[in-house]
């Protein structure tokens, strides 16, 4: 995961680029099916991928905190 700062003035947020491998996508799809079965609603794959990326980002932040 790479965090880059935005070059545009006035924009406070940076951009995060994440390399998602095929295995991550397979896990995201499996998670989507499990959530659909459990909750009984259709969940978009983009929501599942967003949740996976969010969890990955939180893990990276945790690693940085432990290293410091």
PDB file of N, CA, C and O in Angstrom:
ATOM      1  N   UNK A   1       0.854  -1.161   0.000  1.00  0.00           N
ATOM      2  CA  UNK A   1       0.000   0.000   0.000  1.00  0.00           C
ATOM      3  C   UNK A   1       0.903   1.228   0.000  1.00  0.00           C
ATOM      4  O   UNK A   1       1.869   1.299   0.760  1.00  0.00           O
ATOM      5  N   UNK A   2       0.585   2.179  -0.846  1.00  0.00           N
ATOM      6  CA  UNK A   2       1.376   3.393  -0.973  1.00  0.00           C
ATOM      7  C   UNK A   2       0.473   4.589  -0.747  1.00  0.00           C
ATOM      8  O   UNK A   2      -0.586   4.702  -1.365  1.00  0.00           O
ATOM      9  N   UNK A   3       0.887   5.474   0.133  1.00  0.00           N
ATOM     10  CA  UNK A   3       0.119   6.694   0.373  1.00  0.00           C
ATOM     11  C   UNK A   3       0.854   7.833  -0.313  1.00  0.00           C
ATOM     12  O   UNK A   3       2.046   8.035  -0.084  1.00  0.00           O
ATOM     13  N   UNK A   4       0.151   8.571  -1.145  1.00  0.00           N
ATOM     14  CA  UNK A   4       0.751   9.697  -1.849  1.00  0.00           C
ATOM     15  C   UNK A   4       0.003  10.961  -1.487  1.00  0.00           C
ATOM     16  O   UNK A   4      -1.210  10.944  -1.278  1.00  0.00           O
ATOM     17  N   UNK A   5       0.725  12.040  -1.417  1.00  0.00           N
ATOM     18  CA  UNK A   5       0.103  13.329  -1.125  1.00  0.00           C
ATOM     19  C   UNK A   5      -0.390  13.952  -2.428  1.00  0.00           C
ATOM     20  O   UNK A   5       0.236  13.801  -3.477  1.00  0.00           O
ATOM     21  N   UNK A   6      -1.481  14.628  -2.350  1.00  0.00           N
ATOM     22  CA  UNK A   6      -2.057  15.288  -3.514  1.00  0.00           C
ATOM     23  C   UNK A   6      -1.273  16.550  -3.827  1.00  0.00           C
ATOM     24  O   UNK A   6      -0.886  17.287  -2.920  1.00  0.00           O
ATOM     25  N   UNK A   7      -1.037  16.804  -5.115  1.00  0.00           N
ATOM     26  CA  UNK A   7      -0.320  18.003  -5.518  1.00  0.00           C
ATOM     27  C   UNK A   7      -1.230  19.208  -5.659  1.00  0.00           C
ATOM     28  O   UNK A   7      -0.744  20.323  -5.852  1.00  0.00           O
ATOM     29  N   UNK A   8      -2.520  19.015  -5.570  1.00  0.00           N
ATOM     30  CA  UNK A   8      -3.463  20.115  -5.744  1.00  0.00           C
ATOM     31  C   UNK A   8      -3.584  20.921  -4.458  1.00  0.00           C
ATOM     32  O   UNK A   8      -3.688  20.361  -3.366  1.00  0.00           O
ATOM     33  N   UNK A   9      -3.568  22.211  -4.598  1.00  0.00           N
ATOM     34  CA  UNK A   9      -3.724  23.072  -3.429  1.00  0.00           C
ATOM     35  C   UNK A   9      -5.173  23.045  -2.966  1.00  0.00           C
ATOM     36  O   UNK A   9      -6.097  22.951  -3.775  1.00  0.00           O
ATOM     37  N   UNK A  10      -5.354  23.128  -1.680  1.00  0.00           N
ATOM     38  CA  UNK A  10      -6.701  23.145  -1.129  1.00  0.00           C
ATOM     39  C   UNK A  10      -7.271  21.763  -0.878  1.00  0.00           C
ATOM     40  O   UNK A  10      -8.315  21.626  -0.242  1.00  0.00           O
ATOM     41  N   UNK A  11      -6.600  20.746  -1.368  1.00  0.00           N
ATOM     42  CA  UNK A  11      -7.080  19.387  -1.143  1.00  0.00           C
ATOM     43  C   UNK A  11      -6.310  18.811   0.038  1.00  0.00           C
ATOM     44  O   UNK A  11      -5.086  18.688  -0.011  1.00  0.00           O
ATOM     45  N   UNK A  12      -7.021  18.462   1.085  1.00  0.00           N
ATOM     46  CA  UNK A  12      -6.385  18.030   2.325  1.00  0.00           C
ATOM     47  C   UNK A  12      -6.084  16.536   2.344  1.00  0.00           C
ATOM     48  O   UNK A  12      -5.174  16.103   3.051  1.00  0.00           O
ATOM     49  N   UNK A  13      -6.819  15.752   1.592  1.00  0.00           N
ATOM     50  CA  UNK A  13      -6.650  14.308   1.641  1.00  0.00           C
ATOM     51  C   UNK A  13      -5.583  13.852   0.666  1.00  0.00           C
ATOM     52  O   UNK A  13      -5.437  14.420  -0.417  1.00  0.00           O
ATOM     53  N   UNK A  14      -4.834  12.823   1.050  1.00  0.00           N
ATOM     54  CA  UNK A  14      -3.892  12.176   0.151  1.00  0.00           C
ATOM     55  C   UNK A  14      -4.606  11.080  -0.615  1.00  0.00           C
ATOM     56  O   UNK A  14      -5.770  10.782  -0.349  1.00  0.00           O
ATOM     57  N   UNK A  15      -3.922  10.496  -1.542  1.00  0.00           N
ATOM     58  CA  UNK A  15      -4.502   9.403  -2.313  1.00  0.00           C
ATOM     59  C   UNK A  15      -3.780   8.123  -1.922  1.00  0.00           C
ATOM     60  O   UNK A  15      -2.557   8.118  -1.782  1.00  0.00           O
ATOM     61  N   UNK A  16      -4.512   7.060  -1.746  1.00  0.00           N
ATOM     62  CA  UNK A  16      -3.934   5.782  -1.365  1.00  0.00           C
ATOM     63  C   UNK A  16      -4.090   4.827  -2.534  1.00  0.00           C
ATOM     64  O   UNK A  16      -5.189   4.633  -3.053  1.00  0.00           O
ATOM     65  N   UNK A  17      -2.979   4.235  -2.942  1.00  0.00           N
ATOM     66  CA  UNK A  17      -2.984   3.269  -4.023  1.00  0.00           C
ATOM     67  C   UNK A  17      -2.768   1.892  -3.415  1.00  0.00           C
ATOM     68  O   UNK A  17      -1.822   1.690  -2.653  1.00  0.00           O
ATOM     69  N   UNK A  18      -3.633   0.947  -3.744  1.00  0.00           N
ATOM     70  CA  UNK A  18      -3.544  -0.395  -3.182  1.00  0.00           C
ATOM     71  C   UNK A  18      -3.446  -1.392  -4.317  1.00  0.00           C
ATOM     72  O   UNK A  18      -4.227  -1.347  -5.267  1.00  0.00           O
ATOM     73  N   UNK A  19      -2.482  -2.292  -4.211  1.00  0.00           N
ATOM     74  CA  UNK A  19      -2.334  -3.364  -5.188  1.00  0.00           C
ATOM     75  C   UNK A  19      -3.124  -4.562  -4.672  1.00  0.00           C
ATOM     76  O   UNK A  19      -2.738  -5.189  -3.685  1.00  0.00           O
ATOM     77  N   UNK A  20      -4.215  -4.872  -5.333  1.00  0.00           N
ATOM     78  CA  UNK A  20      -5.065  -5.983  -4.900  1.00  0.00           C
ATOM     79  C   UNK A  20      -4.796  -7.172  -5.814  1.00  0.00           C
ATOM     80  O   UNK A  20      -5.019  -7.102  -7.023  1.00  0.00           O
ATOM     81  N   UNK A  21      -4.317  -8.256  -5.228  1.00  0.00           N
ATOM     82  CA  UNK A  21      -4.013  -9.450  -6.011  1.00  0.00           C
ATOM     83  C   UNK A  21      -5.282 -10.261  -6.250  1.00  0.00           C
ATOM     84  O   UNK A  21      -6.329  -9.981  -5.666  1.00  0.00           O
ATOM     85  N   UNK A  22      -5.179 -11.260  -7.110  1.00  0.00           N
ATOM     86  CA  UNK A  22      -6.317 -12.114  -7.414  1.00  0.00           C
ATOM     87  C   UNK A  22      -6.848 -12.841  -6.191  1.00  0.00           C
ATOM     88  O   UNK A  22      -8.053 -13.054  -6.063  1.00  0.00           O
ATOM     89  N   UNK A  23      -5.942 -13.222  -5.285  1.00  0.00           N
ATOM     90  CA  UNK A  23      -6.355 -13.936  -4.074  1.00  0.00           C
ATOM     91  C   UNK A  23      -7.220 -13.049  -3.186  1.00  0.00           C
ATOM     92  O   UNK A  23      -8.199 -13.516  -2.603  1.00  0.00           O
ATOM     93  N   UNK A  24      -6.861 -11.777  -3.082  1.00  0.00           N
ATOM     94  CA  UNK A  24      -7.658 -10.835  -2.287  1.00  0.00           C
ATOM     95  C   UNK A  24      -9.054 -10.711  -2.890  1.00  0.00           C
ATOM     96  O   UNK A  24     -10.048 -10.693  -2.164  1.00  0.00           O
ATOM     97  N   UNK A  25      -9.126 -10.625  -4.210  1.00  0.00           N
ATOM     98  CA  UNK A  25     -10.432 -10.511  -4.862  1.00  0.00           C
ATOM     99  C   UNK A  25     -11.271 -11.767  -4.640  1.00  0.00           C
ATOM    100  O   UNK A  25     -12.481 -11.677  -4.434  1.00  0.00           O
ATOM    101  N   UNK A  26     -10.633 -12.933  -4.681  1.00  0.00           N
ATOM    102  CA  UNK A  26     -11.363 -14.179  -4.418  1.00  0.00           C
ATOM    103  C   UNK A  26     -11.922 -14.174  -2.999  1.00  0.00           C
ATOM    104  O   UNK A  26     -13.063 -14.577  -2.775  1.00  0.00           O
ATOM    105  N   UNK A  27     -11.116 -13.718  -2.040  1.00  0.00           N
ATOM    106  CA  UNK A  27     -11.578 -13.646  -0.658  1.00  0.00           C
ATOM    107  C   UNK A  27     -12.714 -12.635  -0.516  1.00  0.00           C
ATOM    108  O   UNK A  27     -13.668 -12.866   0.226  1.00  0.00           O
ATOM    109  N   UNK A  28     -12.607 -11.516  -1.231  1.00  0.00           N
ATOM    110  CA  UNK A  28     -13.656 -10.495  -1.172  1.00  0.00           C
ATOM    111  C   UNK A  28     -14.970 -11.038  -1.724  1.00  0.00           C
ATOM    112  O   UNK A  28     -16.038 -10.769  -1.174  1.00  0.00           O
ATOM    113  N   UNK A  29     -14.889 -11.797  -2.807  1.00  0.00           N
ATOM    114  CA  UNK A  29     -16.099 -12.376  -3.396  1.00  0.00           C
ATOM    115  C   UNK A  29     -16.706 -13.413  -2.455  1.00  0.00           C
ATOM    116  O   UNK A  29     -17.926 -13.469  -2.296  1.00  0.00           O
ATOM    117  N   UNK A  30     -15.856 -14.238  -1.830  1.00  0.00           N
ATOM    118  CA  UNK A  30     -16.355 -15.229  -0.869  1.00  0.00           C
ATOM    119  C   UNK A  30     -17.017 -14.530   0.318  1.00  0.00           C
ATOM    120  O   UNK A  30     -18.066 -14.966   0.791  1.00  0.00           O
ATOM    121  N   UNK A  31     -16.406 -13.450   0.796  1.00  0.00           N
ATOM    122  CA  UNK A  31     -16.982 -12.675   1.893  1.00  0.00           C
ATOM    123  C   UNK A  31     -18.323 -12.080   1.481  1.00  0.00           C
ATOM    124  O   UNK A  31     -19.269 -12.050   2.268  1.00  0.00           O
ATOM    125  N   UNK A  32     -18.393 -11.609   0.244  1.00  0.00           N
ATOM    126  CA  UNK A  32     -19.649 -11.034  -0.263  1.00  0.00           C
ATOM    127  C   UNK A  32     -20.762 -12.072  -0.229  1.00  0.00           C
ATOM    128  O   UNK A  32     -21.866 -11.787   0.235  1.00  0.00           O
ATOM    129  N   UNK A  33     -20.475 -13.279  -0.721  1.00  0.00           N
ATOM    130  CA  UNK A  33     -21.494 -14.331  -0.728  1.00  0.00           C
ATOM    131  C   UNK A  33     -21.914 -14.702   0.691  1.00  0.00           C
ATOM    132  O   UNK A  33     -23.096 -14.923   0.952  1.00  0.00           O
ATOM    133  N   UNK A  34     -20.947 -14.771   1.606  1.00  0.00           N
ATOM    134  CA  UNK A  34     -21.270 -15.107   2.997  1.00  0.00           C
ATOM    135  C   UNK A  34     -22.153 -14.028   3.625  1.00  0.00           C
ATOM    136  O   UNK A  34     -23.111 -14.339   4.333  1.00  0.00           O
ATOM    137  N   UNK A  35     -21.829 -12.758   3.364  1.00  0.00           N
ATOM    138  CA  UNK A  35     -22.633 -11.665   3.924  1.00  0.00           C
ATOM    139  C   UNK A  35     -24.028 -11.645   3.323  1.00  0.00           C
ATOM    140  O   UNK A  35     -25.002 -11.372   4.024  1.00  0.00           O
ATOM    141  N   UNK A  36     -24.132 -11.934   2.018  1.00  0.00           N
ATOM    142  CA  UNK A  36     -25.448 -11.970   1.380  1.00  0.00           C
ATOM    143  C   UNK A  36     -26.309 -13.069   1.987  1.00  0.00           C
ATOM    144  O   UNK A  36     -27.494 -12.865   2.250  1.00  0.00           O
ATOM    145  N   UNK A  37     -25.705 -14.246   2.211  1.00  0.00           N
ATOM    146  CA  UNK A  37     -26.460 -15.357   2.802  1.00  0.00           C
ATOM    147  C   UNK A  37     -26.895 -15.024   4.221  1.00  0.00           C
ATOM    148  O   UNK A  37     -28.023 -15.321   4.613  1.00  0.00           O
ATOM    149  N   UNK A  38     -25.999 -14.403   4.998  1.00  0.00           N
ATOM    150  CA  UNK A  38     -26.287 -14.091   6.400  1.00  0.00           C
ATOM    151  C   UNK A  38     -27.310 -12.967   6.530  1.00  0.00           C
ATOM    152  O   UNK A  38     -28.257 -13.073   7.309  1.00  0.00           O
ATOM    153  N   UNK A  39     -27.119 -11.887   5.766  1.00  0.00           N
ATOM    154  CA  UNK A  39     -27.961 -10.702   5.902  1.00  0.00           C
ATOM    155  C   UNK A  39     -29.194 -10.740   5.015  1.00  0.00           C
ATOM    156  O   UNK A  39     -30.154 -10.004   5.246  1.00  0.00           O
ATOM    157  N   UNK A  40     -29.170 -11.599   4.000  1.00  0.00           N
ATOM    158  CA  UNK A  40     -30.319 -11.723   3.122  1.00  0.00           C
ATOM    159  C   UNK A  40     -30.506 -10.563   2.162  1.00  0.00           C
ATOM    160  O   UNK A  40     -31.596 -10.377   1.620  1.00  0.00           O
ATOM    161  N   UNK A  41     -29.457  -9.783   1.943  1.00  0.00           N
ATOM    162  CA  UNK A  41     -29.521  -8.671   0.998  1.00  0.00           C
ATOM    163  C   UNK A  41     -28.372  -8.794   0.007  1.00  0.00           C
ATOM    164  O   UNK A  41     -27.358  -9.433   0.288  1.00  0.00           O
ATOM    165  N   UNK A  42     -28.541  -8.183  -1.135  1.00  0.00           N
ATOM    166  CA  UNK A  42     -27.491  -8.184  -2.146  1.00  0.00           C
ATOM    167  C   UNK A  42     -26.504  -7.071  -1.815  1.00  0.00           C
ATOM    168  O   UNK A  42     -26.889  -5.918  -1.620  1.00  0.00           O
ATOM    169  N   UNK A  43     -25.239  -7.432  -1.757  1.00  0.00           N
ATOM    170  CA  UNK A  43     -24.182  -6.483  -1.420  1.00  0.00           C
ATOM    171  C   UNK A  43     -23.295  -6.306  -2.644  1.00  0.00           C
ATOM    172  O   UNK A  43     -22.867  -7.285  -3.256  1.00  0.00           O
ATOM    173  N   UNK A  44     -23.023  -5.067  -2.996  1.00  0.00           N
ATOM    174  CA  UNK A  44     -22.168  -4.782  -4.138  1.00  0.00           C
ATOM    175  C   UNK A  44     -20.730  -5.169  -3.865  1.00  0.00           C
ATOM    176  O   UNK A  44     -20.234  -5.005  -2.750  1.00  0.00           O
ATOM    177  N   UNK A  45     -20.055  -5.686  -4.892  1.00  0.00           N
ATOM    178  CA  UNK A  45     -18.657  -6.084  -4.737  1.00  0.00           C
ATOM    179  C   UNK A  45     -17.792  -4.879  -4.385  1.00  0.00           C
ATOM    180  O   UNK A  45     -16.782  -5.023  -3.696  1.00  0.00           O
ATOM    181  N   UNK A  46     -18.176  -3.698  -4.849  1.00  0.00           N
ATOM    182  CA  UNK A  46     -17.388  -2.505  -4.523  1.00  0.00           C
ATOM    183  C   UNK A  46     -17.409  -2.232  -3.022  1.00  0.00           C
ATOM    184  O   UNK A  46     -16.412  -1.775  -2.463  1.00  0.00           O
ATOM    185  N   UNK A  47     -18.537  -2.509  -2.365  1.00  0.00           N
ATOM    186  CA  UNK A  47     -18.628  -2.324  -0.911  1.00  0.00           C
ATOM    187  C   UNK A  47     -17.704  -3.299  -0.186  1.00  0.00           C
ATOM    188  O   UNK A  47     -17.043  -2.929   0.784  1.00  0.00           O
ATOM    189  N   UNK A  48     -17.660  -4.545  -0.661  1.00  0.00           N
ATOM    190  CA  UNK A  48     -16.812  -5.552  -0.033  1.00  0.00           C
ATOM    191  C   UNK A  48     -15.340  -5.206  -0.234  1.00  0.00           C
ATOM    192  O   UNK A  48     -14.542  -5.315   0.697  1.00  0.00           O
ATOM    193  N   UNK A  49     -14.981  -4.792  -1.443  1.00  0.00           N
ATOM    194  CA  UNK A  49     -13.594  -4.411  -1.716  1.00  0.00           C
ATOM    195  C   UNK A  49     -13.224  -3.188  -0.886  1.00  0.00           C
ATOM    196  O   UNK A  49     -12.116  -3.117  -0.355  1.00  0.00           O
ATOM    197  N   UNK A  50     -14.129  -2.231  -0.767  1.00  0.00           N
ATOM    198  CA  UNK A  50     -13.869  -1.041   0.054  1.00  0.00           C
ATOM    199  C   UNK A  50     -13.600  -1.441   1.500  1.00  0.00           C
ATOM    200  O   UNK A  50     -12.681  -0.917   2.130  1.00  0.00           O
ATOM    201  N   UNK A  51     -14.401  -2.369   2.028  1.00  0.00           N
ATOM    202  CA  UNK A  51     -14.197  -2.837   3.396  1.00  0.00           C
ATOM    203  C   UNK A  51     -12.853  -3.544   3.542  1.00  0.00           C
ATOM    204  O   UNK A  51     -12.164  -3.372   4.548  1.00  0.00           O
ATOM    205  N   UNK A  52     -12.477  -4.345   2.531  1.00  0.00           N
ATOM    206  CA  UNK A  52     -11.195  -5.055   2.579  1.00  0.00           C
ATOM    207  C   UNK A  52     -10.033  -4.070   2.542  1.00  0.00           C
ATOM    208  O   UNK A  52      -9.058  -4.230   3.276  1.00  0.00           O
ATOM    209  N   UNK A  53     -10.131  -3.058   1.694  1.00  0.00           N
ATOM    210  CA  UNK A  53      -9.080  -2.044   1.600  1.00  0.00           C
ATOM    211  C   UNK A  53      -9.004  -1.248   2.897  1.00  0.00           C
ATOM    212  O   UNK A  53      -7.911  -0.925   3.362  1.00  0.00           O
ATOM    213  N   UNK A  54     -10.139  -0.932   3.478  1.00  0.00           N
ATOM    214  CA  UNK A  54     -10.168  -0.207   4.749  1.00  0.00           C
ATOM    215  C   UNK A  54      -9.485  -1.015   5.849  1.00  0.00           C
ATOM    216  O   UNK A  54      -8.712  -0.469   6.637  1.00  0.00           O
ATOM    217  N   UNK A  55      -9.769  -2.311   5.902  1.00  0.00           N
ATOM    218  CA  UNK A  55      -9.135  -3.171   6.904  1.00  0.00           C
ATOM    219  C   UNK A  55      -7.632  -3.253   6.672  1.00  0.00           C
ATOM    220  O   UNK A  55      -6.851  -3.238   7.623  1.00  0.00           O
ATOM    221  N   UNK A  56      -7.224  -3.342   5.393  1.00  0.00           N
ATOM    222  CA  UNK A  56      -5.803  -3.391   5.065  1.00  0.00           C
ATOM    223  C   UNK A  56      -5.118  -2.098   5.494  1.00  0.00           C
ATOM    224  O   UNK A  56      -4.014  -2.134   6.037  1.00  0.00           O
ATOM    225  N   UNK A  57      -5.754  -0.971   5.259  1.00  0.00           N
ATOM    226  CA  UNK A  57      -5.198   0.326   5.637  1.00  0.00           C
ATOM    227  C   UNK A  57      -5.037   0.420   7.155  1.00  0.00           C
ATOM    228  O   UNK A  57      -4.015   0.901   7.644  1.00  0.00           O
ATOM    229  N   UNK A  58      -6.045  -0.037   7.897  1.00  0.00           N
ATOM    230  CA  UNK A  58      -5.968   0.000   9.359  1.00  0.00           C
ATOM    231  C   UNK A  58      -4.839  -0.885   9.876  1.00  0.00           C
ATOM    232  O   UNK A  58      -4.167  -0.532  10.845  1.00  0.00           O
ATOM    233  N   UNK A  59      -4.624  -2.052   9.223  1.00  0.00           N
ATOM    234  CA  UNK A  59      -3.511  -2.921   9.624  1.00  0.00           C
ATOM    235  C   UNK A  59      -2.176  -2.230   9.378  1.00  0.00           C
ATOM    236  O   UNK A  59      -1.276  -2.310  10.214  1.00  0.00           O
ATOM    237  N   UNK A  60      -2.039  -1.550   8.234  1.00  0.00           N
ATOM    238  CA  UNK A  60      -0.792  -0.849   7.915  1.00  0.00           C
ATOM    239  C   UNK A  60      -0.528   0.264   8.917  1.00  0.00           C
ATOM    240  O   UNK A  60       0.610   0.449   9.349  1.00  0.00           O
ATOM    241  N   UNK A  61      -1.559   1.003   9.290  1.00  0.00           N
ATOM    242  CA  UNK A  61      -1.417   2.072  10.283  1.00  0.00           C
ATOM    243  C   UNK A  61      -0.989   1.468  11.620  1.00  0.00           C
ATOM    244  O   UNK A  61      -0.152   2.040  12.319  1.00  0.00           O
ATOM    245  N   UNK A  62      -1.556   0.320  11.978  1.00  0.00           N
ATOM    246  CA  UNK A  62      -1.185  -0.361  13.216  1.00  0.00           C
ATOM    247  C   UNK A  62       0.271  -0.797  13.209  1.00  0.00           C
ATOM    248  O   UNK A  62       0.957  -0.695  14.226  1.00  0.00           O
ATOM    249  N   UNK A  63       0.750  -1.289  12.052  1.00  0.00           N
ATOM    250  CA  UNK A  63       2.151  -1.697  11.934  1.00  0.00           C
ATOM    251  C   UNK A  63       3.073  -0.506  12.132  1.00  0.00           C
ATOM    252  O   UNK A  63       4.086  -0.605  12.824  1.00  0.00           O
ATOM    253  N   UNK A  64       2.719   0.625  11.523  1.00  0.00           N
ATOM    254  CA  UNK A  64       3.539   1.828  11.656  1.00  0.00           C
ATOM    255  C   UNK A  64       3.583   2.289  13.105  1.00  0.00           C
ATOM    256  O   UNK A  64       4.630   2.727  13.581  1.00  0.00           O
ATOM    257  N   UNK A  65       2.471   2.198  13.809  1.00  0.00           N
ATOM    258  CA  UNK A  65       2.420   2.630  15.207  1.00  0.00           C
ATOM    259  C   UNK A  65       3.294   1.734  16.084  1.00  0.00           C
ATOM    260  O   UNK A  65       3.956   2.217  17.003  1.00  0.00           O
ATOM    261  N   UNK A  66       3.295   0.434  15.801  1.00  0.00           N
ATOM    262  CA  UNK A  66       4.103  -0.500  16.584  1.00  0.00           C
ATOM    263  C   UNK A  66       5.587  -0.268  16.323  1.00  0.00           C
ATOM    264  O   UNK A  66       6.399  -0.335  17.246  1.00  0.00           O
ATOM    265  N   UNK A  67       5.944   0.004  15.064  1.00  0.00           N
ATOM    266  CA  UNK A  67       7.345   0.229  14.712  1.00  0.00           C
ATOM    267  C   UNK A  67       7.895   1.487  15.355  1.00  0.00           C
ATOM    268  O   UNK A  67       9.088   1.555  15.651  1.00  0.00           O
ATOM    269  N   UNK A  68       7.056   2.478  15.575  1.00  0.00           N
ATOM    270  CA  UNK A  68       7.532   3.735  16.155  1.00  0.00           C
ATOM    271  C   UNK A  68       7.511   3.607  17.613  1.00  0.00           C
ATOM    272  O   UNK A  68       7.872   4.547  18.320  1.00  0.00           O
TER     273      UNK A  68
END
